[in-house]
Amino acid sequence: MMAASLEESVNSLQDRIAALEEENNLLKNAKQKHLPYHEDKEDSETHKTIESLQQQVAILRDLSPFRFSGLSEVLSQDGLTVNIRKTIEGRYRDVQFQLKFLMQESLNTGESHVTDLSIAASDVFTTDLMEHIERMSAQGNVQGFLHLVKGYSRWTEAKTQTFKHFTAEYPNIVMQVDTNLLNIKANNCTLVLTWNLEVEGESSVVPDIRLEVVVPESGGNLTHIAAATSEE
């Protein structure tokens, strides 16, 4: 097993990219000058390899805002396929998670893809977004999962701070019912603020904020008479 820091992994990949780009430039110069060169090294194959490595760099850079307690990998080779089995343990704000996946890289084409992605995360996060996490796990979508964590953490923190502000500033009229609901007393009615999180597209988390006005009927029952919705 080989342990490596994110920075070391990124630097190693960037060194490989630079070496391949230099090699590719030498091949192009040799062709232009009609000098001998290795026919088995085609520009297109080198370009595919560079693209694959740049993809890996992008994945690692997506990890940069996160805090990690562990990053490990195991390398093996099966014919012309290099298998890199990774285990990543990390945290982003209040969300803790562990990713286990297999990255397979073809020595023929330079292309790589992720399989066998296993995702474990904090209970609240997992419960709220179970459907999306299961889909990303099936797709091997590591980057999508990281975007999901970022958006969820950002808006959950914003909601928590907003609710704390209102309950602290107006304790006589504002009551927090649960993590997503505020009741605000106003004259003869109650304002009900609900703040949920929705996922748009593959992994973009956006707030779904709804404000309803509830007034008592003559018999004492409550009726909803107006509602407003705000989504960012």
C-alpha positions as protocol buffer text, in pm:
chain_id: "A"
residue {
  index: 1
  type: MET
  ca { x: 0 y: 0 z: 0 }
}
residue {
  index: 2
  type: MET
  ca { x: 128 y: 345 z: -84 }
}
residue {
  index: 3
  type: ALA
  ca { x: 15 y: 655 z: 102 }
}
residue {
  index: 4
  type: ALA
  ca { x: 47 y: 995 z: -61 }
}
residue {
  index: 5
  type: SER
  ca { x: -68 y: 1348 z: 9 }
}
residue {
  index: 6
  type: LEU
  ca { x: -298 y: 1525 z: -233 }
}
residue {
  index: 7
  type: GLU
  ca { x: -23 y: 1771 z: -324 }
}
residue {
  index: 8
  type: GLU
  ca { x: 223 y: 1490 z: -395 }
}
residue {
  index: 9
  type: SER
  ca { x: -33 y: 1309 z: -609 }
}
residue {
  index: 10
  type: VAL
  ca { x: -112 y: 1623 z: -810 }
}
residue {
  index: 11
  type: ASN
  ca { x: 258 y: 1705 z: -855 }
}
residue {
  index: 12
  type: SER
  ca { x: 332 y: 1350 z: -969 }
}
residue {
  index: 13
  type: LEU
  ca { x: 52 y: 1359 z: -1227 }
}
residue {
  index: 14
  type: GLN
  ca { x: 159 y: 1702 z: -1350 }
}
residue {
  index: 15
  type: ASP
  ca { x: 518 y: 1575 z: -1391 }
}
residue {
  index: 16
  type: ARG
  ca { x: 389 y: 1288 z: -1604 }
}
residue {
  index: 17
  type: ILE
  ca { x: 180 y: 1528 z: -1812 }
}
residue {
  index: 18
  type: ALA
  ca { x: 482 y: 1756 z: -1868 }
}
residue {
  index: 19
  type: ALA
  ca { x: 700 y: 1460 z: -1969 }
}
residue {
  index: 20
  type: LEU
  ca { x: 438 y: 1335 z: -2215 }
}
residue {
  index: 21
  type: GLU
  ca { x: 390 y: 1681 z: -2362 }
}
residue {
  index: 22
  type: GLU
  ca { x: 765 y: 1716 z: -2409 }
}
residue {
  index: 23
  type: GLU
  ca { x: 782 y: 1372 z: -2570 }
}
residue {
  index: 24
  type: ASN
  ca { x: 492 y: 1459 z: -2797 }
}
residue {
  index: 25
  type: ASN
  ca { x: 660 y: 1784 z: -2905 }
}
residue {
  index: 26
  type: LEU
  ca { x: 978 y: 1591 z: -2989 }
}
residue {
  index: 27
  type: LEU
  ca { x: 775 y: 1350 z: -3202 }
}
residue {
  index: 28
  type: LYS
  ca { x: 609 y: 1636 z: -3386 }
}
residue {
  index: 29
  type: ASN
  ca { x: 945 y: 1800 z: -3453 }
}
residue {
  index: 30
  type: ALA
  ca { x: 1088 y: 1473 z: -3577 }
}
residue {
  index: 31
  type: LYS
  ca { x: 796 y: 1430 z: -3818 }
}
residue {
  index: 32
  type: GLN
  ca { x: 826 y: 1785 z: -3945 }
}
residue {
  index: 33
  type: LYS
  ca { x: 1198 y: 1745 z: -4006 }
}
residue {
  index: 34
  type: HIS
  ca { x: 1153 y: 1394 z: -4151 }
}
residue {
  index: 35
  type: LEU
  ca { x: 1375 y: 1248 z: -3881 }
}
residue {
  index: 36
  type: PRO
  ca { x: 1343 y: 887 z: -3758 }
}
residue {
  index: 37
  type: TYR
  ca { x: 1089 y: 839 z: -3477 }
}
residue {
  index: 38
  type: HIS
  ca { x: 908 y: 550 z: -3311 }
}
residue {
  index: 39
  type: GLU
  ca { x: 606 y: 463 z: -3523 }
}
residue {
  index: 40
  type: ASP
  ca { x: 438 y: 292 z: -3226 }
}
residue {
  index: 41
  type: LYS
  ca { x: 402 y: 624 z: -3044 }
}
residue {
  index: 42
  type: GLU
  ca { x: 120 y: 811 z: -3212 }
}
residue {
  index: 43
  type: ASP
  ca { x: 30 y: 1168 z: -3131 }
}
residue {
  index: 44
  type: SER
  ca { x: -334 y: 1075 z: -3074 }
}
residue {
  index: 45
  type: GLU
  ca { x: -247 y: 810 z: -2814 }
}
residue {
  index: 46
  type: THR
  ca { x: -22 y: 1051 z: -2628 }
}
residue {
  index: 47
  type: HIS
  ca { x: -295 y: 1312 z: -2638 }
}
residue {
  index: 48
  type: LYS
  ca { x: -545 y: 1067 z: -2490 }
}
residue {
  index: 49
  type: THR
  ca { x: -302 y: 980 z: -2213 }
}
residue {
  index: 50
  type: ILE
  ca { x: -251 y: 1348 z: -2132 }
}
residue {
  index: 51
  type: GLU
  ca { x: -628 y: 1404 z: -2122 }
}
residue {
  index: 52
  type: SER
  ca { x: -666 y: 1108 z: -1886 }
}
residue {
  index: 53
  type: LEU
  ca { x: -399 y: 1242 z: -1651 }
}
residue {
  index: 54
  type: GLN
  ca { x: -551 y: 1589 z: -1658 }
}
residue {
  index: 55
  type: GLN
  ca { x: -883 y: 1432 z: -1559 }
}
residue {
  index: 56
  type: GLN
  ca { x: -715 y: 1275 z: -1258 }
}
residue {
  index: 57
  type: VAL
  ca { x: -561 y: 1610 z: -1165 }
}
residue {
  index: 58
  type: ALA
  ca { x: -908 y: 1770 z: -1184 }
}
residue {
  index: 59
  type: ILE
  ca { x: -1046 y: 1507 z: -947 }
}
residue {
  index: 60
  type: LEU
  ca { x: -767 y: 1564 z: -695 }
}
residue {
  index: 61
  type: ARG
  ca { x: -807 y: 1941 z: -717 }
}
residue {
  index: 62
  type: ASP
  ca { x: -1174 y: 1903 z: -639 }
}
residue {
  index: 63
  type: LEU
  ca { x: -1058 y: 1749 z: -313 }
}
residue {
  index: 64
  type: SER
  ca { x: -848 y: 2052 z: -215 }
}
residue {
  index: 65
  type: PRO
  ca { x: -1109 y: 2235 z: 1 }
}
residue {
  index: 66
  type: PHE
  ca { x: -1165 y: 1916 z: 200 }
}
residue {
  index: 67
  type: ARG
  ca { x: -982 y: 1793 z: 509 }
}
residue {
  index: 68
  type: PHE
  ca { x: -851 y: 1439 z: 499 }
}
residue {
  index: 69
  type: SER
  ca { x: -748 y: 1191 z: 764 }
}
residue {
  index: 70
  type: GLY
  ca { x: -648 y: 930 z: 507 }
}
residue {
  index: 71
  type: LEU
  ca { x: -563 y: 892 z: 140 }
}
residue {
  index: 72
  type: SER
  ca { x: -424 y: 559 z: 26 }
}
residue {
  index: 73
  type: GLU
  ca { x: -393 y: 364 z: -296 }
}
residue {
  index: 74
  type: VAL
  ca { x: -294 y: 17 z: -414 }
}
residue {
  index: 75
  type: LEU
  ca { x: -152 y: -32 z: -762 }
}
residue {
  index: 76
  type: SER
  ca { x: -165 y: -347 z: -971 }
}
residue {
  index: 77
  type: GLN
  ca { x: -152 y: -434 z: -1341 }
}
residue {
  index: 78
  type: ASP
  ca { x: -363 y: -675 z: -1541 }
}
residue {
  index: 79
  type: GLY
  ca { x: -219 y: -701 z: -1889 }
}
residue {
  index: 80
  type: LEU
  ca { x: -246 y: -356 z: -2044 }
}
residue {
  index: 81
  type: THR
  ca { x: -475 y: -224 z: -1767 }
}
residue {
  index: 82
  type: VAL
  ca { x: -338 y: -49 z: -1460 }
}
residue {
  index: 83
  type: ASN
  ca { x: -566 y: -78 z: -1156 }
}
residue {
  index: 84
  type: ILE
  ca { x: -545 y: 189 z: -886 }
}
residue {
  index: 85
  type: ARG
  ca { x: -764 y: 110 z: -588 }
}
residue {
  index: 86
  type: LYS
  ca { x: -813 y: 423 z: -377 }
}
residue {
  index: 87
  type: THR
  ca { x: -948 y: 483 z: -29 }
}
residue {
  index: 88
  type: ILE
  ca { x: -1021 y: 842 z: 71 }
}
residue {
  index: 89
  type: GLU
  ca { x: -1142 y: 951 z: 413 }
}
residue {
  index: 90
  type: GLY
  ca { x: -1235 y: 1315 z: 451 }
}
residue {
  index: 91
  type: ARG
  ca { x: -1452 y: 1587 z: 590 }
}
residue {
  index: 92
  type: TYR
  ca { x: -1612 y: 1902 z: 447 }
}
residue {
  index: 93
  type: ARG
  ca { x: -1763 y: 2122 z: 718 }
}
residue {
  index: 94
  type: ASP
  ca { x: -2009 y: 1893 z: 900 }
}
residue {
  index: 95
  type: VAL
  ca { x: -2008 y: 1611 z: 645 }
}
residue {
  index: 96
  type: GLN
  ca { x: -1770 y: 1320 z: 703 }
}
residue {
  index: 97
  type: PHE
  ca { x: -1728 y: 1063 z: 429 }
}
residue {
  index: 98
  type: GLN
  ca { x: -1525 y: 772 z: 295 }
}
residue {
  index: 99
  type: LEU
  ca { x: -1480 y: 687 z: -72 }
}
residue {
  index: 100
  type: LYS
  ca { x: -1351 y: 357 z: -201 }
}
residue {
  index: 101
  type: PHE
  ca { x: -1314 y: 306 z: -574 }
}
residue {
  index: 102
  type: LEU
  ca { x: -1115 y: 141 z: -849 }
}
residue {
  index: 103
  type: MET
  ca { x: -959 y: 358 z: -1119 }
}
residue {
  index: 104
  type: GLN
  ca { x: -868 y: 158 z: -1429 }
}
residue {
  index: 105
  type: GLU
  ca { x: -628 y: 307 z: -1681 }
}
residue {
  index: 106
  type: SER
  ca { x: -564 y: 154 z: -2024 }
}
residue {
  index: 107
  type: LEU
  ca { x: -200 y: 156 z: -2135 }
}
residue {
  index: 108
  type: ASN
  ca { x: -321 y: 127 z: -2493 }
}
residue {
  index: 109
  type: THR
  ca { x: -546 y: 432 z: -2507 }
}
residue {
  index: 110
  type: GLY
  ca { x: -446 y: 624 z: -2193 }
}
residue {
  index: 111
  type: GLU
  ca { x: -814 y: 644 z: -2098 }
}
residue {
  index: 112
  type: SER
  ca { x: -925 y: 586 z: -1741 }
}
residue {
  index: 113
  type: HIS
  ca { x: -1256 y: 535 z: -1564 }
}
residue {
  index: 114
  type: VAL
  ca { x: -1382 y: 477 z: -1212 }
}
residue {
  index: 115
  type: THR
  ca { x: -1567 y: 160 z: -1109 }
}
residue {
  index: 116
  type: ASP
  ca { x: -1672 y: -7 z: -784 }
}
residue {
  index: 117
  type: LEU
  ca { x: -1738 y: 326 z: -612 }
}
residue {
  index: 118
  type: SER
  ca { x: -1849 y: 282 z: -252 }
}
residue {
  index: 119
  type: ILE
  ca { x: -1968 y: 589 z: -60 }
}
residue {
  index: 120
  type: ALA
  ca { x: -2015 y: 617 z: 315 }
}
residue {
  index: 121
  type: ALA
  ca { x: -2109 y: 953 z: 469 }
}
residue {
  index: 122
  type: SER
  ca { x: -2262 y: 1126 z: 772 }
}
residue {
  index: 123
  type: ASP
  ca { x: -2611 y: 997 z: 856 }
}
residue {
  index: 124
  type: VAL
  ca { x: -2803 y: 1322 z: 797 }
}
residue {
  index: 125
  type: PHE
  ca { x: -2631 y: 1386 z: 464 }
}
residue {
  index: 126
  type: THR
  ca { x: -2683 y: 1027 z: 352 }
}
residue {
  index: 127
  type: THR
  ca { x: -3051 y: 1026 z: 454 }
}
residue {
  index: 128
  type: ASP
  ca { x: -3129 y: 1357 z: 283 }
}
residue {
  index: 129
  type: LEU
  ca { x: -2960 y: 1266 z: -45 }
}
residue {
  index: 130
  type: MET
  ca { x: -2971 y: 885 z: -52 }
}
residue {
  index: 131
  type: GLU
  ca { x: -3118 y: 861 z: -403 }
}
residue {
  index: 132
  type: HIS
  ca { x: -2849 y: 1086 z: -552 }
}
residue {
  index: 133
  type: ILE
  ca { x: -2565 y: 915 z: -363 }
}
residue {
  index: 134
  type: GLU
  ca { x: -2678 y: 573 z: -485 }
}
residue {
  index: 135
  type: ARG
  ca { x: -2690 y: 701 z: -844 }
}
residue {
  index: 136
  type: MET
  ca { x: -2341 y: 852 z: -821 }
}
residue {
  index: 137
  type: SER
  ca { x: -2206 y: 533 z: -667 }
}
residue {
  index: 138
  type: ALA
  ca { x: -2347 y: 329 z: -957 }
}
residue {
  index: 139
  type: GLN
  ca { x: -2199 y: 576 z: -1210 }
}
residue {
  index: 140
  type: GLY
  ca { x: -1859 y: 597 z: -1038 }
}
residue {
  index: 141
  type: ASN
  ca { x: -1910 y: 973 z: -1024 }
}
residue {
  index: 142
  type: VAL
  ca { x: -1651 y: 1088 z: -768 }
}
residue {
  index: 143
  type: GLN
  ca { x: -1648 y: 1452 z: -879 }
}
residue {
  index: 144
  type: GLY
  ca { x: -2028 y: 1469 z: -873 }
}
residue {
  index: 145
  type: PHE
  ca { x: -2029 y: 1343 z: -515 }
}
residue {
  index: 146
  type: LEU
  ca { x: -1778 y: 1609 z: -409 }
}
residue {
  index: 147
  type: HIS
  ca { x: -1989 y: 1884 z: -572 }
}
residue {
  index: 148
  type: LEU
  ca { x: -2291 y: 1743 z: -388 }
}
residue {
  index: 149
  type: VAL
  ca { x: -2109 y: 1761 z: -53 }
}
residue {
  index: 150
  type: LYS
  ca { x: -1997 y: 2121 z: -118 }
}
residue {
  index: 151
  type: GLY
  ca { x: -2343 y: 2247 z: -212 }
}
residue {
  index: 152
  type: TYR
  ca { x: -2520 y: 2059 z: 66 }
}
residue {
  index: 153
  type: SER
  ca { x: -2275 y: 2182 z: 332 }
}
residue {
  index: 154
  type: ARG
  ca { x: -2287 y: 2540 z: 208 }
}
residue {
  index: 155
  type: TRP
  ca { x: -2666 y: 2571 z: 211 }
}
residue {
  index: 156
  type: THR
  ca { x: -2714 y: 2369 z: 530 }
}
residue {
  index: 157
  type: GLU
  ca { x: -2478 y: 2606 z: 709 }
}
residue {
  index: 158
  type: ALA
  ca { x: -2655 y: 2910 z: 561 }
}
residue {
  index: 159
  type: LYS
  ca { x: -2993 y: 2775 z: 676 }
}
residue {
  index: 160
  type: THR
  ca { x: -2863 y: 2700 z: 1027 }
}
residue {
  index: 161
  type: GLN
  ca { x: -2714 y: 3048 z: 1065 }
}
residue {
  index: 162
  type: THR
  ca { x: -3031 y: 3216 z: 933 }
}
residue {
  index: 163
  type: PHE
  ca { x: -3258 y: 3023 z: 1171 }
}
residue {
  index: 164
  type: LYS
  ca { x: -3027 y: 3096 z: 1465 }
}
residue {
  index: 165
  type: HIS
  ca { x: -3031 y: 3466 z: 1383 }
}
residue {
  index: 166
  type: PHE
  ca { x: -3412 y: 3491 z: 1379 }
}
residue {
  index: 167
  type: THR
  ca { x: -3468 y: 3280 z: 1692 }
}
residue {
  index: 168
  type: ALA
  ca { x: -3203 y: 3480 z: 1883 }
}
residue {
  index: 169
  type: GLU
  ca { x: -3318 y: 3824 z: 1766 }
}
residue {
  index: 170
  type: TYR
  ca { x: -3693 y: 3763 z: 1798 }
}
residue {
  index: 171
  type: PRO
  ca { x: -3741 y: 3493 z: 2063 }
}
residue {
  index: 172
  type: ASN
  ca { x: -4096 y: 3607 z: 2148 }
}
residue {
  index: 173
  type: ILE
  ca { x: -4236 y: 3561 z: 1799 }
}
residue {
  index: 174
  type: VAL
  ca { x: -4005 y: 3312 z: 1624 }
}
residue {
  index: 175
  type: MET
  ca { x: -3997 y: 2940 z: 1701 }
}
residue {
  index: 176
  type: GLN
  ca { x: -3793 y: 2678 z: 1520 }
}
residue {
  index: 177
  type: VAL
  ca { x: -4010 y: 2370 z: 1477 }
}
residue {
  index: 178
  type: ASP
  ca { x: -3746 y: 2144 z: 1319 }
}
residue {
  index: 179
  type: THR
  ca { x: -3432 y: 2174 z: 1107 }
}
residue {
  index: 180
  type: ASN
  ca { x: -3633 y: 2295 z: 806 }
}
residue {
  index: 181
  type: LEU
  ca { x: -3921 y: 2493 z: 958 }
}
residue {
  index: 182
  type: LEU
  ca { x: -3971 y: 2828 z: 1134 }
}
residue {
  index: 183
  type: ASN
  ca { x: -4295 y: 2965 z: 1272 }
}
residue {
  index: 184
  type: ILE
  ca { x: -4321 y: 3345 z: 1295 }
}
residue {
  index: 185
  type: LYS
  ca { x: -4614 y: 3507 z: 1478 }
}
residue {
  index: 186
  type: ALA
  ca { x: -4737 y: 3826 z: 1314 }
}
residue {
  index: 187
  type: ASN
  ca { x: -5051 y: 4000 z: 1446 }
}
residue {
  index: 188
  type: ASN
  ca { x: -5343 y: 3765 z: 1374 }
}
residue {
  index: 189
  type: CYS
  ca { x: -5154 y: 3522 z: 1153 }
}
residue {
  index: 190
  type: THR
  ca { x: -4851 y: 3297 z: 1147 }
}
residue {
  index: 191
  type: LEU
  ca { x: -4577 y: 3299 z: 888 }
}
residue {
  index: 192
  type: VAL
  ca { x: -4440 y: 2953 z: 815 }
}
residue {
  index: 193
  type: LEU
  ca { x: -4093 y: 2946 z: 661 }
}
residue {
  index: 194
  type: THR
  ca { x: -3976 y: 2613 z: 520 }
}
residue {
  index: 195
  type: TRP
  ca { x: -3623 y: 2572 z: 385 }
}
residue {
  index: 196
  type: ASN
  ca { x: -3546 y: 2251 z: 199 }
}
residue {
  index: 197
  type: LEU
  ca { x: -3261 y: 2152 z: -31 }
}
residue {
  index: 198
  type: GLU
  ca { x: -3310 y: 2027 z: -386 }
}
residue {
  index: 199
  type: VAL
  ca { x: -3064 y: 1878 z: -636 }
}
residue {
  index: 200
  type: GLU
  ca { x: -3061 y: 2020 z: -988 }
}
residue {
  index: 201
  type: GLY
  ca { x: -2892 y: 1843 z: -1277 }
}
residue {
  index: 202
  type: GLU
  ca { x: -2622 y: 1597 z: -1179 }
}
residue {
  index: 203
  type: SER
  ca { x: -2502 y: 1742 z: -850 }
}
residue {
  index: 204
  type: SER
  ca { x: -2596 y: 2108 z: -798 }
}
residue {
  index: 205
  type: VAL
  ca { x: -2763 y: 2165 z: -461 }
}
residue {
  index: 206
  type: VAL
  ca { x: -3000 y: 2465 z: -441 }
}
residue {
  index: 207
  type: PRO
  ca { x: -3225 y: 2594 z: -161 }
}
residue {
  index: 208
  type: ASP
  ca { x: -3603 y: 2565 z: -191 }
}
residue {
  index: 209
  type: ILE
  ca { x: -3744 y: 2833 z: 41 }
}
residue {
  index: 210
  type: ARG
  ca { x: -4120 y: 2870 z: 87 }
}
residue {
  index: 211
  type: LEU
  ca { x: -4309 y: 3125 z: 293 }
}
residue {
  index: 212
  type: GLU
  ca { x: -4675 y: 3062 z: 377 }
}
residue {
  index: 213
  type: VAL
  ca { x: -4921 y: 3284 z: 562 }
}
residue {
  index: 214
  type: VAL
  ca { x: -5154 y: 3094 z: 796 }
}
residue {
  index: 215
  type: VAL
  ca { x: -5458 y: 3265 z: 956 }
}
residue {
  index: 216
  type: PRO
  ca { x: -5710 y: 3117 z: 1201 }
}
residue {
  index: 217
  type: GLU
  ca { x: -6064 y: 3062 z: 1078 }
}
residue {
  index: 218
  type: SER
  ca { x: -6362 y: 3160 z: 1287 }
}
residue {
  index: 219
  type: GLY
  ca { x: -6375 y: 2812 z: 1436 }
}
residue {
  index: 220
  type: GLY
  ca { x: -6015 y: 2826 z: 1548 }
}
residue {
  index: 221
  type: ASN
  ca { x: -5874 y: 2613 z: 1268 }
}
residue {
  index: 222
  type: LEU
  ca { x: -5580 y: 2736 z: 1063 }
}
residue {
  index: 223
  type: THR
  ca { x: -5595 y: 2796 z: 691 }
}
residue {
  index: 224
  type: HIS
  ca { x: -5315 y: 2871 z: 444 }
}
residue {
  index: 225
  type: ILE
  ca { x: -5403 y: 3180 z: 245 }
}
residue {
  index: 226
  type: ALA
  ca { x: -5082 y: 3269 z: 65 }
}
residue {
  index: 227
  type: ALA
  ca { x: -4749 y: 3121 z: -28 }
}
residue {
  index: 228
  type: ALA
  ca { x: -4430 y: 3247 z: -184 }
}
residue {
  index: 229
  type: THR
  ca { x: -4139 y: 3045 z: -316 }
}
residue {
  index: 230
  type: SER
  ca { x: -3777 y: 3144 z: -363 }
}
residue {
  index: 231
  type: GLU
  ca { x: -3512 y: 2925 z: -527 }
}
residue {
  index: 232
  type: GLU
  ca { x: -3151 y: 3020 z: -597 }
}
